[in-house]
């Protein structure tokens, strides 16, 4: 009975924390929209609009009202999922984001699979061979991933693997020949092409996503490798590892079953944060590969002062990180029974 009460109290406390965080995020996005050095009215009506037209649009946007009243109107619009219309596309912002976000999710998902798949074992190998040649090699490999600008590696990779060798697809999500052949059901190109049975389109999409996802994965693997190595070094120096070896367990069992098992909870947070960073930070690789994703949409609208789109994108990024933190908490309970 006491355990169930504690559990409900913990859930309630977490719920209140999430609501407070969301409210703070709403305040932040509202403030960003008001302090940005752009004129949303001028961006809508253009430079040649008359004073009368300017003032009419100014009042229609509610900018003549007190700040607190503007914030209440903003909360009302958010509650009804009214994020306004994009100046650049002339479509509802939510419709635009529903179109571009799946492209970035596909790219980031492939990238985090590559990043975690490389970074985790490399971090373990580096930690278990501290200061040996394996450790030094992996640390140099990770340092290169941190140091090289991703837009530069993207251009070099396109030049080598696409233009010269022809191993992968070029820019965009698929070849120009296949555009329009697949009905957009989910806006996830790989899923839509598979559902439609268009396997040529599926192969083209897979061929185009390999290179940008690999570059993003390599960049995130550098961070995951470094953190995994740090966590493992801390565990290897613990007494239970020595005890396990004395009892006759093999080095492999001691490292992977016991030491690695104790860092899974920490790795969940690292991988979740890396995934969130890929979702909102892939703008450079999207620009190099002409990838019609979320980062490119945010940047292009920011440059023209489309504040409806910018504020909505900032809000969505915050919601993504909150969602990833919630998922991390759930996985904590799966991997560590002590947190249940």
N, C-alpha and C positions, 0 to 999 in steps of 0.2 A: 504493500500500500504506500509506504513511504517512498519507495523507488519510483512508483508511477507518478506520485505527486511531484517528485523532483524532476522527473522527465518532462511532465507537462509545464512545470515552471521554467525549465530550460528552453522548451519550445516557445513559450510565451515571451521569454526574455529575448530570444533570437528574433522573433517576429517584430517586437518593438524596435530592436536595433536596426532591422532591415527597413522598417517604415521611416525611422529617423534619418537613415542614410539616404533613402529615396527623396525625402523632403529636402534634405540638404543639397542633393543633386539637382532638384528642380530650382532651388534658389540660385545655385551656381550657374545653371544654363540661362536663367532669366537675366542674371547680372551680366553674363558674357554678351548676351544679345543687346544690352543697353550701353555697355562701355566700349564695344568695338568701334574703331574709328571709321565707320562706314555709315552712310545715310541710307537706310532701307527704302525710304520714300523715293529718293533720287534714283536708286537702283531700279525701282519699279517703273517710274514715269519717264526716266531718261533726262538727259541734260537740257533738252530743248523745251521741256514742259513749261507751261505758264504758271504764274504764281497761284492762280485760282485752282488749277488742277492739282498742284502740289499740296495745297492746304486741304482740298477735299480728300485726297488719299491719306494725308496725315491724320485727319479725323476718323476716316474709315478704319485705320489701323489702331485707333484708340490711343495714339501717342499724345493726344492733348489732355488725357486724363491723369490724375495723380498716380504716382508710382505704385502705391499699394493697390489701387484699383486695377492697374495694368497687370499686376501680379495675380490678382484674383481671376481676371479674365484668362490669363495664361493657364492657371490651374484648371479652370473650367474646360478650356479647349483640350488640354492634355487628358482630362477625365473622359472626354467624348471622342478621343483619338482624332482630334482635328489639329493637325500639325501645319496647316496652311498649304499654300501652293508654291512650288518652286518657280523662281523668276526665270531660270535658265531653260527649263523644259516645259513650263506651263502646265505641269501635271501635279496632282497632290504629292506632297513630299513622301508620305507613307507608301504610295504606289511606286515611286522611284526607288526607295530603299528596299522594298520587297523585290525589286528587279535586280539591284546591284549587290545586295548583301549576300545572296547565295553564292555568287561567283567568288567572293572573298572567303566565305566559309569553306567552300571546296578547296581553295588554294591553301588556306591556313590549316585545314585538317590533314591534307597530304603532308604539309610541311612539318607539323608537330609529330606525326607518325615517324617521319624520317629523323627529325631532331631528337626525339626521345629514344627511338630505336638505335641511333648512333651514340648519343650522349651518355645514356645510362651505362651500357657495358664499357664504354671507353673510360668513364669516370671510375668504375670499379677496378678496371685493369690498372689504371694509373695509380690508384690508392694502394692496391696490393703489391705494386712494384715501385714503391716510392723511391725517387732519386735514381732509378735504373733507366736504361735506354728506352724502355716502353713508356715510362712516365714522361721522360723528356720529349719524346716524339709526340705523344698525345697533347702535351702542354703547348708545344709549338703549333700543332694542328689547330688547337682551340684558340690560341692567340691570333692566328691568321684569320679565323672566323670572326673574331671581335674587331680586328684592325682594318680589314679591307672594306672599303665602302661598297655597299651592296649594289648601288647603281653601276659602279665600275665593273664589278664581277658579273653583273647581268649583261652588260654590253659585250664584255670579252667572251662570256659563255655563248651568247647568240652568234658572235662572229665565228667561234671555233666549232661548236656542236651543231649549229643550224646552217650557217652560210657555207662553211668549208666541208664539214663531215656529213651533214644531212641526217644526223642520227635522231633529231627531235624536231618538233614543229616550231614555227616561228612565233610571231606576235599574235595576240588575240586568244580566244578560247578554243577556236577550231579553224579549219581552213575555210577560206571565203566561199568555196564551192558548196559547202554544206549549210551555210546560213539560211535559216528559214525552213529547213526541211523537218525540224523536230518541233512539235507543239510544246509550248511552254506551260507545263503543268505545275512544276515545283520551282522552276528557274534554276534548279541544279542540273547542269547540262548532262553530266554523266548519268544521273538517275533518269532524266527525261528521255535521253536517247536509248537507254536500256529498256524502259517501259514501252517505247514506241517500236522496239525491235530494230532500230537503226544502228546496227553494229559498226558500220563504216564511220558514222558520226561519233560513236562511242570511242572507237580507236583513235580518231582524229583528236577528240577532246583529251583523251588520255595522253596522247603524244605531245600535245601543247602544254599540258599542266606539269609534265615531268620536270622540265628544266627550271621554271620559276619556283616550283615547290621544293626542288632539291637545293636551290640557293638559299631560300628562306630556312629550310630545314638545317642546312649547314650552319647558318648564322645562329639559330636557336640552340643547336647542339653544342656550340661552344660554351654557352651559358650553363646548359644542363650538365655538361661534362665537368665544368669547374665546380659546380655546387655538389654534384654526386661525389666527386673526389674528396671534397672537404668533409661531407657527411660521413663517408666511409672511413676516412682517416681517424675521425673521432671515435667511431665504433670499434675499429681494429685495435685501438689502444685500451679498450675496456677489459676488465678482468674476466668477464664471462667468455670472451674469445679464447683467452689462454686456457681457461678451464675446459672448454670444449675440445681444444686440441689435446690436452692432457688426458681426457677421457677416451681418446682414440678416434674422434671424428676426423674425417679427411679435411684437407685445406679447402677443397671445393665446397663441402657441406657447411663448414664453419663460415665461409665468406658469404655464400649465396643464401643459405637457409637462415642463418642467425644474424650475421652483421647486416646484410642487405635487407633482411626482413624488418629490422628495426629502423630503417631509414625510409621505408615506403611512404609513411605518413608525411614526412618532410618533402619527399619527391613529388607527392600529389600536388602540394602547393606550388612548387617550382614549375611543374609542367602546366598547371592551370594558368599561372601568371604568364608563362611563355606563350601559351595559346591565345590569351587575351591580347598580349602585345602583338602577336601576328595578325589578329583580326583588325586592330586599329592602326597598326604601324607598317602595313604592307604597301604604303602609297608609292614608295620609290620603285619597288619591283613592279608594281602595277603600271607605273608610268613607262618604264623601260620596255615592258612586254605588251603595252597597249591592252592591259587586262581591265575590262569594264567592271571594276569592283567598287567596294565601299570607300576605300581610301582615295581613289581617283575622283569619285563623286564628291567627297567632302572637300578636297583640295580645289577642284574646279569651281565649286560654289563659293568657297571662301574667297577666291580671287576676285569674284564679281560682286561680293557683298550680299549674297543671297542668305539672309540671316535665318529665314524659316528652315532652310535645309541644314545650315550649320548648327543651329541650336538643337534640331532633332538628332543630328548625327552625334553631337556631344552627349546628348541624353542617352542615346542607344549604347554608346561606348560604356557609359557609366553603368547602365543596366546589365550589360554583358559581364563586366567585372563583378558586379554584385551576384549575378547568377553563377559565375564560376566559383566564387567564394562559398556560396551555398552548396554547390556540388562538391567542393573540397571537404566541407564539414560532413556531408553525407558519406563520402569515401573514407573519412577519418574513422567513422564508426564501423565501416566494413573491415578496414585493415587493422584497427587497434581496438580490441574489445574493452579496454579500460575506459574508453570515452563513451561507451554506451550507457 
